[in-house]
Amino acid sequence: MNFDELGLAAPILSTLVKQGYETPTPIQQQAIPLIMQGRDVVGLAQTGTGKTAAFTLPLLHRLAEAPRAKGHRPVRVLILSPTRELAAQIEKSVQDYGTGLPLRSVVVVGGVPIKRQINALRNGVDVLVATPGRLEDLISQKALRLDHVQTVVLDEADQMLDIGFMPAIRRILRLLPAKRQTLLFSATMPKEIRALSADHLTNPAEVSVAAVAATADRIDQTVLHMQSGDKVSAIARLVRAHPGKRMIVFTRTKRGADKVARKLNADGLGAGAIHGNKSQGQRQRALASFRSGSNPVLIATDIAARGIDVPGVEVVVNYDLPNVAESYVHRIGRTARAGASGLAVSFCAGDELKQLRDIERLIRQEIPAQSVDGTEIPARQAANSVRRPAKGGGRNRRRNNWSNKQGNRQRASA
């Protein structure tokens, strides 16, 4: 199937041809016709499957087919995203795919002056891409209204749940017209997202292109067992072993991300960090340096990294194993895109063995284990080669409880 078989408007097809797109991905083949028909849609799709185009292209088509009334431009399409980076990426896609269409889009996110965004909204906007917090700020300041919204998109709904955006999402949905199209896309479908779908979508069509447990093809996965204190030196050796390769390193906390970045930069290995404590300008500069290759290593927390879509990422490193096994699939999905191959390396300390087992159960495979020097070792021997945390010690238990609380606090604000 080609894009021209989907019935998209001629200007959109012309833009796709100029940008070199010919064949829609599976999620695009399934979702685009349904969205063009005006159906509510629940989409289950991993990052990197072409999900953004799956909802952007048909929405641009519908806007082009129903020209706006003369005068002020009310918001007709609202796209909600969990992170600033993903919101900016979506709005860029809207602009790119909408080249040649008389439509206007704006992105509004936290971390930048709100007055600048209020000014951008004064002339009206057809497509608004927003993070929930900043959108509510703008609504409270009466900078925009949502009573003309025809379609709302909830992108990465599971991440919005993780961050704690669900109360805000429900408040925003109550401000929209009852008669509207609602699209919900998520990599996983926990019961809270199912409940949101049942409450706010009307007879939705469901599309799914891959099980959440499926890791992308062409990714060579390996796990290195080590003591927690050895991780800093191990990441430096790993970067040196892959000179010039674009690498994303995931840490559990913002403090950990800064620590790794400082170590690599001190060793002359260009690295930038991105997390919730960074200003929007700092995050944009880190991403720009990563994209250009001037800093080939990007250190990121899970929440901040959602929405980073940089072509040519060759290595993904789990410096800390994620507490939620599904996050492993999303992390390593940053590499091996568009038919390329990639490498996923995970560091596993003694207190992370449970997370490793959870991941292996989810993906239904045992991740090959290696020693730090790259020698393959049996999994049982690898698991026994790292010291598990001491049991029963009150001081250790209190320290671990404090550490877990700190990690939860930092993750919530990433």
C-alpha positions as CSV (number, residue, x, y, z in Angstrom):
1,M,0.0,0.0,0.0
2,N,1.2,3.5,-0.8
3,F,0.1,6.8,0.8
4,D,-1.9,7.8,-2.3
5,E,-4.2,4.9,-1.7
6,L,-5.3,6.3,1.7
7,G,-7.1,9.2,0.1
8,L,-5.1,12.0,1.7
9,A,-5.4,15.5,0.3
10,A,-3.2,16.3,-2.7
11,P,-1.0,18.9,-0.9
12,I,-0.2,16.4,1.9
13,L,0.6,13.7,-0.6
14,S,2.9,16.1,-2.5
15,T,4.7,17.0,0.8
16,L,5.2,13.3,1.6
17,V,6.7,12.7,-1.9
18,K,9.1,15.6,-1.4
19,Q,10.1,14.2,2.0
20,G,10.7,10.7,0.6
21,Y,7.8,8.9,2.2
22,E,6.2,6.2,0.1
23,T,4.9,3.3,2.1
24,P,2.8,3.8,5.4
25,T,3.8,1.8,8.4
26,P,1.3,-0.7,9.8
27,I,0.0,1.7,12.5
28,Q,-0.5,4.3,9.7
29,Q,-2.3,1.9,7.4
30,Q,-4.7,1.0,10.2
31,A,-5.3,4.4,11.9
32,I,-5.3,6.9,9.0
33,P,-8.6,5.7,7.4
34,L,-10.4,5.5,10.7
35,I,-9.3,8.9,11.8
36,M,-10.3,10.4,8.4
37,Q,-13.7,8.9,8.9
38,G,-14.0,10.8,12.2
39,R,-13.9,7.7,14.4
40,D,-12.6,7.7,17.9
41,V,-9.5,5.6,18.0
42,V,-7.4,3.8,20.7
43,G,-4.0,3.0,19.4
44,L,-1.5,0.6,21.0
45,A,1.9,1.3,19.5
46,Q,5.5,1.5,20.6
47,T,7.7,4.5,20.0
48,G,9.3,4.4,16.6
49,T,6.3,2.9,14.7
50,G,5.3,6.0,12.9
51,K,2.6,6.9,15.4
52,T,2.8,10.7,15.2
53,A,2.2,10.6,11.4
54,A,-0.6,8.1,12.0
55,F,-2.7,10.8,13.7
56,T,-1.1,14.0,12.2
57,L,-1.7,13.2,8.6
58,P,-5.4,12.4,8.7
59,L,-6.1,15.4,11.1
60,L,-4.4,17.8,8.6
61,H,-6.5,16.2,5.9
62,R,-9.7,16.8,7.8
63,L,-8.7,20.4,8.6
64,A,-7.8,21.0,4.9
65,E,-11.2,19.6,3.8
66,A,-13.1,21.8,6.2
67,P,-11.7,25.3,5.9
68,R,-12.0,27.5,8.9
69,A,-14.5,30.3,9.2
70,K,-13.3,33.8,8.5
71,G,-12.1,35.8,11.4
72,H,-10.4,34.6,14.6
73,R,-8.9,31.1,14.4
74,P,-10.2,28.9,17.2
75,V,-8.3,25.8,18.3
76,R,-9.7,23.0,16.2
77,V,-7.2,20.2,17.1
78,L,-5.7,19.8,20.5
79,I,-2.8,17.4,21.0
80,L,-1.7,16.7,24.5
81,S,1.8,15.3,25.3
82,P,3.6,14.3,28.5
83,T,6.9,16.1,27.8
84,R,8.2,19.3,26.3
85,E,10.5,17.5,23.9
86,L,7.7,15.3,22.5
87,A,5.4,18.2,22.2
88,A,8.0,20.1,20.2
89,Q,8.6,17.1,18.0
90,I,4.9,16.7,17.3
91,E,4.4,20.3,16.4
92,K,7.4,20.1,14.1
93,S,5.7,17.1,12.4
94,V,2.5,19.2,12.0
95,Q,4.5,22.0,10.3
96,D,6.4,19.6,8.1
97,Y,3.5,17.6,6.9
98,G,1.3,20.6,6.6
99,T,3.6,22.5,4.3
100,G,1.4,24.1,1.7
101,L,-1.7,24.1,3.8
102,P,-3.2,27.4,5.1
103,L,-3.0,26.2,8.7
104,R,-1.3,27.5,11.8
105,S,0.1,25.5,14.7
106,V,1.6,26.5,18.1
107,V,3.3,24.5,20.8
108,V,2.9,25.5,24.5
109,V,5.0,23.9,27.2
110,G,6.4,24.7,30.6
111,G,9.9,26.0,31.1
112,V,9.6,29.0,28.8
113,P,8.0,32.4,29.5
114,I,4.2,32.2,29.4
115,K,3.8,35.7,28.0
116,R,5.6,34.7,24.8
117,Q,3.1,31.9,24.4
118,I,0.1,34.1,25.1
119,N,1.3,36.4,22.3
120,A,1.6,33.5,19.9
121,L,-2.0,32.5,20.6
122,R,-3.5,36.0,20.1
123,N,-3.8,35.5,16.3
124,G,-5.5,32.2,16.7
125,V,-4.3,28.7,16.0
126,D,-5.7,25.7,14.2
127,V,-3.6,23.0,15.9
128,L,-2.4,23.4,19.4
129,V,0.2,21.0,20.9
130,A,0.5,21.3,24.7
131,T,1.7,19.7,27.9
132,P,-1.2,19.6,30.3
133,G,0.3,21.8,33.0
134,R,1.0,24.7,30.8
135,L,-2.3,24.3,29.0
136,E,-4.2,24.7,32.3
137,D,-2.1,27.8,33.1
138,L,-3.1,29.4,29.9
139,I,-6.7,28.5,30.4
140,S,-6.7,30.0,33.9
141,Q,-5.3,33.2,32.4
142,K,-8.0,33.2,29.8
143,A,-5.4,33.1,27.0
144,L,-7.4,30.5,25.0
145,R,-10.6,28.6,24.9
146,L,-11.3,25.0,23.9
147,D,-15.0,25.2,23.0
148,H,-14.3,24.8,19.3
149,V,-12.0,21.8,19.5
150,Q,-13.1,19.2,17.0
151,T,-10.4,16.6,17.8
152,V,-8.3,15.9,20.9
153,V,-5.3,13.6,20.8
154,L,-3.9,12.0,24.0
155,D,-0.4,10.9,23.0
156,E,1.8,8.6,25.2
157,A,-1.2,8.3,27.6
158,D,0.6,5.8,29.8
159,Q,3.4,8.2,30.4
160,M,0.9,10.9,31.3
161,L,-0.5,8.5,33.8
162,D,3.0,7.8,35.2
163,I,3.8,11.5,35.6
164,G,0.5,12.1,37.4
165,F,-1.2,14.1,34.7
166,M,-4.5,12.1,34.7
167,P,-6.4,14.5,37.0
168,A,-5.4,17.4,34.7
169,I,-6.3,15.4,31.6
170,R,-9.8,14.7,33.0
171,R,-10.3,18.4,33.8
172,I,-9.2,19.4,30.3
173,L,-11.5,16.9,28.7
174,R,-14.5,18.3,30.6
175,L,-13.8,21.7,29.0
176,L,-14.1,20.3,25.4
177,P,-17.3,20.0,23.4
178,A,-19.2,16.8,24.1
179,K,-19.4,16.2,20.4
180,R,-15.8,15.7,19.3
181,Q,-13.3,13.1,18.0
182,T,-11.0,11.6,20.6
183,L,-7.8,9.7,19.8
184,L,-5.8,7.9,22.5
185,F,-2.3,6.5,21.8
186,S,-0.3,4.6,24.3
187,A,2.5,2.1,24.4
188,T,0.8,0.1,27.2
189,M,-2.8,0.0,28.3
190,P,-3.1,-0.2,32.1
191,K,-6.5,-0.3,33.7
192,E,-6.5,3.5,34.4
193,I,-6.1,4.2,30.6
194,R,-8.8,1.7,29.8
195,A,-11.1,3.5,32.2
196,L,-10.2,6.9,30.6
197,S,-11.1,5.4,27.2
198,A,-14.4,4.0,28.5
199,D,-15.3,7.4,30.1
200,H,-14.3,9.7,27.2
201,L,-14.3,7.9,23.9
202,T,-17.4,6.9,21.9
203,N,-17.4,3.4,20.4
204,P,-13.6,3.6,19.7
205,A,-11.9,1.5,17.0
206,E,-8.8,-0.2,18.5
207,V,-5.6,-0.6,16.5
208,S,-2.5,-2.4,17.6
209,V,0.7,-3.1,15.8
210,A,3.0,-4.7,18.3
211,A,2.8,-6.3,21.7
212,V,4.4,-4.2,24.4
213,A,6.7,-7.0,25.2
214,A,8.2,-7.1,21.8
215,T,11.6,-5.6,21.5
216,A,12.6,-4.1,18.1
217,D,14.3,-6.4,15.6
218,R,18.0,-5.9,14.9
219,I,18.9,-4.9,18.5
220,D,21.8,-6.8,19.9
221,Q,21.0,-7.0,23.7
222,T,23.5,-7.7,26.5
223,V,23.8,-7.3,30.2
224,L,26.9,-6.5,32.2
225,H,26.9,-7.6,35.8
226,M,28.9,-5.4,38.2
227,Q,29.0,-3.6,41.5
228,S,27.1,-0.3,41.7
229,G,30.3,1.6,42.4
230,D,31.9,0.3,39.2
231,K,29.2,1.8,36.9
232,V,30.8,5.2,36.5
233,S,34.1,3.8,35.3
234,A,32.3,1.1,33.2
235,I,30.3,3.8,31.2
236,A,33.5,5.7,30.4
237,R,35.1,2.4,29.1
238,L,32.0,1.7,27.1
239,V,31.9,5.1,25.4
240,R,35.6,4.7,24.5
241,A,34.9,1.3,23.0
242,H,32.4,3.0,20.6
243,P,34.1,6.2,19.5
244,G,31.9,8.6,17.6
245,K,28.8,6.5,17.9
246,R,25.6,8.3,19.0
247,M,24.6,6.9,22.4
248,I,21.8,7.4,24.8
249,V,22.4,6.5,28.5
250,F,19.4,6.1,30.8
251,T,19.7,6.8,34.5
252,R,17.0,6.4,37.2
253,T,17.5,9.8,38.7
254,K,18.4,13.4,37.7
255,R,21.3,13.4,40.1
256,G,22.6,10.2,38.5
257,A,22.3,11.8,35.0
258,D,24.4,14.8,36.1
259,K,27.0,12.5,37.8
260,V,27.5,10.5,34.6
261,A,27.7,13.6,32.4
262,R,30.3,15.2,34.7
263,K,32.4,12.0,34.6
264,L,32.3,11.7,30.8
265,N,33.1,15.3,30.3
266,A,36.0,15.2,32.8
267,D,37.4,12.3,30.7
268,G,37.1,14.3,27.5
269,L,34.1,12.3,26.3
270,G,31.5,14.8,25.1
271,A,28.2,14.3,26.9
272,G,25.1,16.3,27.7
273,A,22.4,15.6,30.3
274,I,18.6,16.1,30.0
275,H,16.1,15.9,32.8
276,G,13.4,17.8,34.6
277,N,15.6,20.1,36.6
278,K,17.2,21.5,33.4
279,S,15.7,24.6,31.9
280,Q,14.0,24.4,28.5
281,G,17.0,26.2,27.0
282,Q,19.5,23.8,28.5
283,R,17.4,20.8,27.3
284,Q,17.2,22.2,23.8
285,R,21.0,22.9,23.7
286,A,21.7,19.4,24.9
287,L,19.5,17.9,22.2
288,A,21.0,20.1,19.5
289,S,24.5,19.1,20.5
290,F,23.5,15.4,20.4
291,R,21.8,15.7,17.0
292,S,24.8,17.5,15.5
293,G,27.2,15.0,17.0
294,S,29.3,17.5,18.9
295,N,28.2,15.7,22.0
296,P,27.7,12.1,20.8
297,V,26.4,10.9,24.3
298,L,23.2,12.0,25.8
299,I,22.4,11.1,29.5
300,A,18.6,11.1,30.2
301,T,16.0,10.1,32.7
302,D,13.0,8.2,31.4
303,I,10.5,10.9,31.6
304,A,12.7,13.6,30.0
305,A,13.8,11.2,27.3
306,R,10.2,10.4,26.1
307,G,9.9,12.2,22.7
308,I,13.6,12.2,21.8
309,D,13.6,11.1,18.2
310,V,17.1,11.4,16.9
311,P,18.0,9.3,13.8
312,G,21.2,7.2,13.9
313,V,21.3,6.3,17.6
314,E,23.5,3.3,17.6
315,V,23.9,2.4,21.3
316,V,21.4,2.6,24.2
317,V,22.8,2.0,27.7
318,N,20.7,1.2,30.8
319,Y,23.0,2.6,33.4
320,D,20.3,1.9,35.9
321,L,17.7,-0.8,35.1
322,P,14.2,0.6,35.1
323,N,11.8,-0.2,37.9
324,V,9.0,-0.7,35.4
325,A,9.9,-3.5,33.0
326,E,8.0,-2.0,30.0
327,S,10.3,1.0,30.2
328,Y,13.1,-1.3,29.0
329,V,11.4,-1.9,25.7
330,H,10.8,1.8,25.2
331,R,14.4,2.7,26.1
332,I,16.1,0.3,23.7
333,G,13.6,1.2,21.0
334,R,15.6,4.4,20.6
335,T,18.0,2.5,18.4
336,A,17.6,0.1,15.4
337,R,15.1,2.4,13.7
338,A,14.3,2.5,10.0
339,G,15.8,-0.9,9.3
340,A,19.2,-0.1,11.0
341,S,20.8,-2.3,13.6
342,G,21.6,-1.2,17.2
343,L,23.2,-2.3,20.5
344,A,21.5,-2.2,23.9
345,V,23.8,-2.6,26.9
346,S,22.4,-2.9,30.5
347,F,24.4,-2.5,33.7
348,C,23.1,-4.8,36.5
349,A,24.1,-4.4,40.1
350,G,23.3,-6.9,42.8
351,D,20.2,-4.9,43.9
352,E,18.9,-4.8,40.4
353,L,18.6,-8.5,39.8
354,K,14.8,-8.5,40.4
355,Q,14.4,-5.8,37.7
356,L,16.4,-7.9,35.3
357,R,14.3,-10.9,35.9
358,D,11.1,-8.9,35.4
359,I,12.4,-7.6,32.1
360,E,13.4,-11.0,30.9
361,R,9.9,-12.4,31.8
362,L,8.3,-9.5,29.9
363,I,10.3,-9.9,26.7
364,R,10.2,-13.7,27.0
365,Q,13.9,-14.1,26.5
366,E,17.1,-14.3,28.5
367,I,19.4,-11.4,27.9
368,P,23.0,-12.6,27.2
369,A,25.3,-11.8,30.1
370,Q,28.9,-10.6,29.7
371,S,31.6,-9.6,32.1
372,V,32.8,-6.0,32.0
373,D,35.6,-6.9,29.6
374,G,33.1,-8.4,27.1
375,T,33.6,-12.1,27.9
376,E,30.3,-14.0,27.6
377,I,29.5,-15.7,30.9
378,P,26.6,-18.0,32.0
379,A,23.6,-16.2,33.4
380,R,23.7,-18.1,36.7
381,Q,27.3,-17.4,37.2
382,A,26.8,-13.7,36.3
383,A,24.0,-13.3,38.8
384,N,26.2,-14.8,41.5
385,S,29.2,-12.6,40.6
386,V,27.6,-9.5,42.1
387,R,27.0,-8.9,45.7
388,R,23.4,-8.8,46.7
389,P,22.4,-6.1,49.3
390,A,22.8,-7.2,52.9
391,K,19.7,-8.5,54.6
392,G,18.5,-7.6,58.1
393,G,20.8,-4.6,58.8
394,G,18.8,-1.8,60.2
395,R,21.2,0.9,58.9
396,N,21.2,-0.6,55.4
397,R,17.4,-1.0,55.4
398,R,16.9,2.6,56.5
399,R,19.5,3.8,53.9
400,N,17.7,1.8,51.1
401,N,14.3,3.1,52.1
402,W,15.6,6.7,52.0
403,S,17.2,6.0,48.6
404,N,14.0,4.6,47.2
405,K,12.0,7.6,48.5
406,Q,14.5,10.0,46.9
407,G,14.3,8.1,43.6
408,N,10.5,8.2,43.6
409,R,10.5,11.9,44.3
410,Q,13.0,12.6,41.6
411,R,11.2,10.4,39.1
412,A,7.9,12.2,39.8
413,S,9.4,15.6,38.8
414,A,11.7,14.4,35.9
